[in-house]
Amino acid sequence: MLDLKNSTYADIRQRRSTPWRRFELWMINDGKMYAYFGFWILIEALLFSLALVNYRYYPLWQNMEQLLGGSFVTARAAALVLHVNSALVLLPICRTVISWIRTTPLNRIIPFDHALLFHKVIGYSILLFTFVHAAAHYRNYYVVSKAMDVPYWRLLFTTGHSLTGHAMMLIIVVMGVTGHGKIRNKHFNLFWNLHHLFVVFFACFSIHGGFCLLKKNLPPFCSTGAAFYKYWIFSGVVYLFERLSREFRANMRAKHMRIQKVILHPSKVLEVQYHKPRGFKALAGQYAFLNCPAISTQQWHPFTLTSAPEEDYVSMHIRLAGDWTRAFAEVLGAREEHWKALERTRDEPAANDGALETPDSARDSADLVAYTPLSRASDLSVARHHRHDQQYPKQQQQHQSHHHRGSGLRANRRNTMLLVDQTAESHDFRSLGPQRHSNHRGSRFVSRIS
C-alpha cells in the first residue's frame, strides 16, 4: 500500500515501476486473455500429440501405418485438430449469442470480450494444420502412386479427395491473407466478400472424407461415407440463425434518422452528426452499426458513439482507413480536394487568439471542414475563417461553441476553420434501436443515401 502522504512523486513512480507491479497491471489488463489463449494453444498441441500416438498404435489402422509410415499418422492427427477447430470457428462471431453468454457467470472464466480475437486464432490454426495435413498427404500420394504404378499427378489432381482438399486449402489461404489486419482495414469489401467462401469451404469439408482414401484393416472399410458435416453443423446452424436475426432486425425494426452535419477533421477523420429522434437514449461508450445501401446493402460496420448523452444529436468519428469508409465519405460529399485543402491549412504559421495572447497553430486538432446538408442542391462553397466572433453569424457562433463544449475543445483556441455548406437534400438514416453488447447497448443505423 502506497503512503501518499509521506511519499514523493518519484518514490510513487519508482514503486509503481517495479517488475512485480508491472506484472500485476499486465495481468489485470491483458493477462486473462493471454492466459486463455495460451491454454487453448496447449490444448491443441496436446490434442495433436494424443492423435499421433493413437493412430500410431491403434490396431484398425496398422496396415495404413505400415504402408505410409509417419506421414499417415501426421495427416490423421492434423485432421482431428481441423475437425475441432472447424466446429468452433463460427461460434465467436455470433454476436447475439456472445452478448447473451456475457451476462452469465461463465464470463468470469472465459474472456468473451475477445471473442473476435479467438475467431482469428482458430482461423489461423486451421490455416496452419491445413498445410500440415496437405504436406503429409502429398507424401502419402507419392507412396501410393509408386505402390499402384499410377502417375503421381493423377492422384494429386484428378481424385475427389485431392480436388476438395486443394479447393479448401486455396480458400483458407485466401481468407487468411485477406483477413490480416492491414489488408482487412484498407480493403474491407474484399475481405468481406471473400470471407463468404466459408460456405464453399464447409461444403468441400463435408464430402472430403467420403472418397475412402484411407481404409481400416477390417470391413466395412468405407461404409460411413461423407460424415464430416457432423463436426460443424451445430455452429453452422447457430450462425445461420444469427445472420437471419440480423437481417430481420435491420428490415423490421428500423427508424429514420437524419444527418445534420458532416465534419472533416485532420488525419482524415470524418465526424457525422445525426438528429436524435424523440425517445432515443444512448450512453457513453456505446457503438452503432452503420450500413450504407449506396455502397452495399449487406455490410454493417461498427463505430463508437462520440456524442455526450445530453447532446441533441448523435455523432460518430470515422477514420478513413479502408475502402468502405472512403466510399462512405464520398457519398456524403467529402472529396479528396477537401482533405487536401484541410491539410494545407495545417501547414500555416501559428496565430494569436485575441486577448488571451495564446499562440495557436493551425495544426491544432480542432481544424475542420463542416458539411451542413440543407434543402436545395447547388455547388459547394468554401470560406475560410480566422476569427469566430468577427466573421461567423451569431447563430453559427453559438452552435460552434456548443459543439466544442460537447467535444471537450475550447472554441477560442481554434484559429483556422474551413466551412463548407453542402446544399443537397438531407440524408435519412434508419435506427434499429438499442441493442445489448458488452456492458453497453449498441444501436444500428442503416443509411438511406442513394
Secondary structure, 3 states (H helix, E strand, C coil): CCCCCCCCHHHHHHHHCCHHHHHHHHHHHHHHHHHHHHHHHHHHHHHHHHHHHHHHHCHHHHHHHHHHCHHHHHHHHHHHHHHHHHHHCCHHHCHHHHHHHCCCHHHHCCCHHHHHHHHHHHHHHHHHHHHHHHHHHHHHHHHHHHHHCCCHHHHHHCCHHHHHHHHHHHHHHHHHHHCCHHHHHHCHHHHHHHHCCHHHHHHHHHHHHHHCCCCCCCCCCCCCCCCCHHHHHHHHHHHHHHHHHHHHHHHHCCEEEEEEEEEEECCCEEEEEEECCCCCCCCCCCEEEEECCCCCCCCCEEEEECCCCCCCEEEEEEECCCHHHHHHHHHCCCCHHHHHHHHHHHCCCCEECHHHCCEECCCCCCCCEEECCCCCCCCCEEEEECCHHHHCCHHHHHHHHHHHHHHCCCHHHCCCEEEEECCCCCCEEEEEEEEEECCEEEEEEEECCC
